[in-house]
Amino acid sequence: MSDDDVMDKKRQKAADKIITRMTEEGASPGDIKIQKKANKDAFGHEGDYDADRG
């Protein structure tokens, strides 16, 4: 796996962590949608809820 692939996975994981935390803390769908757009701009990934986290 190249360094770019490793960094891409880390960015995806960071985006997922944000969305997972927001979902677990009861954020509104609108807030999550806004955050997904911000994640896409910052990380290149929207992020998804990860039920297996932790």
N, CA, C and O atoms as a GROMACS GRO file, in nm:
protein
  216
    1MET      N    1   0.085  -0.117   0.000
    1MET     CA    2   0.000   0.000   0.000
    1MET      C    3   0.090   0.124   0.000
    1MET      O    4   0.184   0.133   0.078
    2SER      N    5   0.060   0.217  -0.087
    2SER     CA    6   0.141   0.338  -0.097
    2SER      C    7   0.111   0.433   0.018
    2SER      O    8   0.011   0.419   0.089
    3ASP      N    9   0.200   0.530   0.036
    3ASP     CA   10   0.180   0.631   0.140
    3ASP      C   11   0.050   0.708   0.118
    3ASP      O   12  -0.019   0.742   0.213
    4ASP      N   13   0.018   0.735  -0.009
    4ASP     CA   14  -0.107   0.805  -0.041
    4ASP      C   15  -0.229   0.724   0.004
    4ASP      O   16  -0.325   0.779   0.056
    5ASP      N   17  -0.223   0.593  -0.018
    5ASP     CA   18  -0.333   0.506   0.024
    5ASP      C   19  -0.348   0.505   0.175
    5ASP      O   20  -0.460   0.507   0.227
    6VAL      N   21  -0.237   0.502   0.245
    6VAL     CA   22  -0.239   0.502   0.392
    6VAL      C   23  -0.300   0.633   0.443
    6VAL      O   24  -0.384   0.631   0.532
    7MET      N   25  -0.258   0.744   0.387
    7MET     CA   26  -0.312   0.873   0.429
    7MET      C   27  -0.460   0.885   0.395
    7MET      O   28  -0.537   0.942   0.473
    8ASP      N   29  -0.500   0.832   0.281
    8ASP     CA   30  -0.641   0.836   0.242
    8ASP      C   31  -0.726   0.757   0.342
    8ASP      O   32  -0.834   0.802   0.380
    9LYS      N   33  -0.677   0.642   0.385
    9LYS     CA   34  -0.748   0.562   0.485
    9LYS      C   35  -0.760   0.638   0.618
    9LYS      O   36  -0.863   0.632   0.684
   10LYS      N   37  -0.653   0.708   0.655
   10LYS     CA   38  -0.656   0.787   0.779
   10LYS      C   39  -0.757   0.900   0.770
   10LYS      O   40  -0.829   0.928   0.865
   11ARG      N   41  -0.763   0.966   0.653
   11ARG     CA   42  -0.861   1.073   0.634
   11ARG      C   43  -1.004   1.018   0.639
   11ARG      O   44  -1.092   1.079   0.698
   12GLN      N   45  -1.025   0.902   0.578
   12GLN     CA   46  -1.157   0.837   0.581
   12GLN      C   47  -1.195   0.803   0.725
   12GLN      O   48  -1.309   0.825   0.767
   13LYS      N   49  -1.101   0.749   0.799
   13LYS     CA   50  -1.126   0.711   0.939
   13LYS      C   51  -1.161   0.834   1.024
   13LYS      O   52  -1.249   0.828   1.109
   14ALA      N   53  -1.092   0.945   1.000
   14ALA     CA   54  -1.119   1.068   1.074
   14ALA      C   55  -1.260   1.119   1.043
   14ALA      O   56  -1.333   1.159   1.134
   15ALA      N   57  -1.298   1.117   0.916
   15ALA     CA   58  -1.432   1.161   0.877
   15ALA      C   59  -1.538   1.070   0.938
   15ALA      O   60  -1.640   1.118   0.988
   16ASP      N   61  -1.514   0.940   0.935
   16ASP     CA   62  -1.608   0.844   0.995
   16ASP      C   63  -1.623   0.868   1.145
   16ASP      O   64  -1.734   0.861   1.198
   17LYS      N   65  -1.514   0.896   1.212
   17LYS     CA   66  -1.516   0.918   1.357
   17LYS      C   67  -1.604   1.037   1.393
   17LYS      O   68  -1.680   1.033   1.489
   18ILE      N   69  -1.593   1.144   1.315
   18ILE     CA   70  -1.674   1.264   1.340
   18ILE      C   71  -1.822   1.233   1.323
   18ILE      O   72  -1.903   1.267   1.409
   19ILE      N   73  -1.858   1.167   1.213
   19ILE     CA   74  -1.998   1.136   1.187
   19ILE      C   75  -2.052   1.036   1.289
   19ILE      O   76  -2.166   1.048   1.333
   20THR      N   77  -1.972   0.939   1.326
   20THR     CA   78  -2.014   0.841   1.426
   20THR      C   79  -2.043   0.911   1.559
   20THR      O   80  -2.145   0.885   1.622
   21ARG      N   81  -1.953   0.997   1.602
   21ARG     CA   82  -1.972   1.068   1.728
   21ARG      C   83  -2.097   1.156   1.725
   21ARG      O   84  -2.175   1.157   1.819
   22MET      N   85  -2.115   1.228   1.614
   22MET     CA   86  -2.233   1.313   1.602
   22MET      C   87  -2.361   1.231   1.608
   22MET      O   88  -2.457   1.269   1.674
   23THR      N   89  -2.362   1.118   1.539
   23THR     CA   90  -2.480   1.032   1.537
   23THR      C   91  -2.510   0.978   1.676
   23THR      O   92  -2.625   0.979   1.720
   24GLU      N   93  -2.408   0.932   1.745
   24GLU     CA   94  -2.426   0.877   1.879
   24GLU      C   95  -2.470   0.982   1.980
   24GLU      O   96  -2.537   0.950   2.078
   25GLU      N   97  -2.433   1.107   1.956
   25GLU     CA   98  -2.470   1.215   2.047
   25GLU      C   99  -2.603   1.279   2.009
   25GLU      O  100  -2.645   1.376   2.072
   26GLY      N  101  -2.670   1.224   1.906
   26GLY     CA  102  -2.804   1.270   1.872
   26GLY      C  103  -2.811   1.394   1.786
   26GLY      O  104  -2.910   1.467   1.791
   27ALA      N  105  -2.709   1.420   1.707
   27ALA     CA  106  -2.712   1.536   1.618
   27ALA      C  107  -2.826   1.522   1.517
   27ALA      O  108  -2.862   1.411   1.478
   28SER      N  109  -2.880   1.634   1.476
   28SER     CA  110  -2.990   1.632   1.379
   28SER      C  111  -2.939   1.590   1.242
   28SER      O  112  -2.821   1.608   1.211
   29PRO      N  113  -3.027   1.534   1.160
   29PRO     CA  114  -2.987   1.499   1.023
   29PRO      C  115  -2.931   1.619   0.945
   29PRO      O  116  -2.840   1.603   0.864
   30GLY      N  117  -2.986   1.736   0.970
   30GLY     CA  118  -2.936   1.856   0.903
   30GLY      C  119  -2.794   1.889   0.944
   30GLY      O  120  -2.711   1.924   0.860
   31ASP      N  121  -2.766   1.878   1.073
   31ASP     CA  122  -2.630   1.904   1.121
   31ASP      C  123  -2.531   1.802   1.064
   31ASP      O  124  -2.418   1.837   1.028
   32ILE      N  125  -2.574   1.677   1.056
   32ILE     CA  126  -2.487   1.573   1.001
   32ILE      C  127  -2.460   1.600   0.854
   32ILE      O  128  -2.348   1.581   0.806
   33LYS      N  129  -2.563   1.643   0.781
   33LYS     CA  130  -2.546   1.675   0.638
   33LYS      C  131  -2.444   1.788   0.620
   33LYS      O  132  -2.359   1.781   0.532
   34ILE      N  133  -2.454   1.890   0.702
   34ILE     CA  134  -2.360   2.002   0.696
   34ILE      C  135  -2.218   1.954   0.726
   34ILE      O  136  -2.123   1.993   0.659
   35GLN      N  137  -2.205   1.869   0.828
   35GLN     CA  138  -2.073   1.818   0.865
   35GLN      C  139  -2.015   1.729   0.757
   35GLN      O  140  -1.895   1.733   0.731
   36LYS      N  141  -2.100   1.650   0.692
   36LYS     CA  142  -2.051   1.565   0.583
   36LYS      C  143  -1.991   1.650   0.471
   36LYS      O  144  -1.890   1.613   0.412
   37LYS      N  145  -2.056   1.764   0.441
   37LYS     CA  146  -2.001   1.853   0.338
   37LYS      C  147  -1.867   1.910   0.383
   37LYS      O  148  -1.773   1.917   0.304
   38ALA      N  149  -1.858   1.950   0.509
   38ALA     CA  150  -1.732   2.001   0.562
   38ALA      C  151  -1.624   1.893   0.559
   38ALA      O  152  -1.509   1.921   0.526
   39ASN      N  153  -1.661   1.770   0.594
   39ASN     CA  154  -1.565   1.659   0.589
   39ASN      C  155  -1.516   1.638   0.447
   39ASN      O  156  -1.397   1.616   0.425
   40LYS      N  157  -1.607   1.643   0.350
   40LYS     CA  158  -1.570   1.622   0.210
   40LYS      C  159  -1.467   1.727   0.167
   40LYS      O  160  -1.370   1.696   0.099
   41ASP      N  161  -1.490   1.851   0.209
   41ASP     CA  162  -1.396   1.959   0.175
   41ASP      C  163  -1.262   1.940   0.245
   41ASP      O  164  -1.156   1.964   0.186
   42ALA      N  165  -1.265   1.899   0.371
   42ALA     CA  166  -1.142   1.889   0.451
   42ALA      C  167  -1.066   1.758   0.431
   42ALA      O  168  -0.943   1.757   0.424
   43PHE      N  169  -1.139   1.647   0.421
   43PHE     CA  170  -1.077   1.515   0.418
   43PHE      C  171  -1.087   1.443   0.284
   43PHE      O  172  -1.016   1.346   0.260
   44GLY      N  173  -1.177   1.493   0.198
   44GLY     CA  174  -1.201   1.423   0.072
   44GLY      C  175  -1.299   1.308   0.087
   44GLY      O  176  -1.322   1.233  -0.008
   45HIS      N  177  -1.356   1.292   0.205
   45HIS     CA  178  -1.455   1.188   0.234
   45HIS      C  179  -1.564   1.249   0.320
   45HIS      O  180  -1.536   1.331   0.408
   46GLU      N  181  -1.689   1.210   0.295
   46GLU     CA  182  -1.799   1.260   0.377
   46GLU      C  183  -1.797   1.200   0.517
   46GLU      O  184  -1.823   1.269   0.616
   47GLY      N  185  -1.767   1.074   0.524
   47GLY     CA  186  -1.771   1.002   0.651
   47GLY      C  187  -1.902   0.928   0.664
   47GLY      O  188  -2.005   0.971   0.612
   48ASP      N  189  -1.898   0.816   0.733
   48ASP     CA  190  -2.016   0.732   0.755
   48ASP      C  191  -2.021   0.691   0.901
   48ASP      O  192  -1.920   0.692   0.971
   49TYR      N  193  -2.141   0.656   0.945
   49TYR     CA  194  -2.159   0.603   1.080
   49TYR      C  195  -2.095   0.465   1.087
   49TYR      O  196  -2.117   0.381   1.000
   50ASP      N  197  -2.016   0.442   1.190
   50ASP     CA  198  -1.948   0.314   1.209
   50ASP      C  199  -1.999   0.251   1.338
   50ASP      O  200  -1.952   0.284   1.447
   51ALA      N  201  -2.095   0.160   1.327
   51ALA     CA  202  -2.155   0.096   1.444
   51ALA      C  203  -2.056   0.009   1.520
   51ALA      O  204  -2.077  -0.019   1.638
   52ASP      N  205  -1.948  -0.033   1.455
   52ASP     CA  206  -1.850  -0.121   1.519
   52ASP      C  207  -1.740  -0.044   1.592
   52ASP      O  208  -1.651  -0.105   1.651
   53ARG      N  209  -1.747   0.088   1.590
   53ARG     CA  210  -1.644   0.169   1.654
   53ARG      C  211  -1.640   0.140   1.803
   53ARG      O  212  -1.744   0.131   1.869
   54GLY      N  213  -1.519   0.126   1.856
   54GLY     CA  214  -1.500   0.109   1.999
   54GLY      C  215  -1.558  -0.018   2.046
   54GLY      O  216  -1.551  -0.049   2.166
   0.00000   0.00000   0.00000
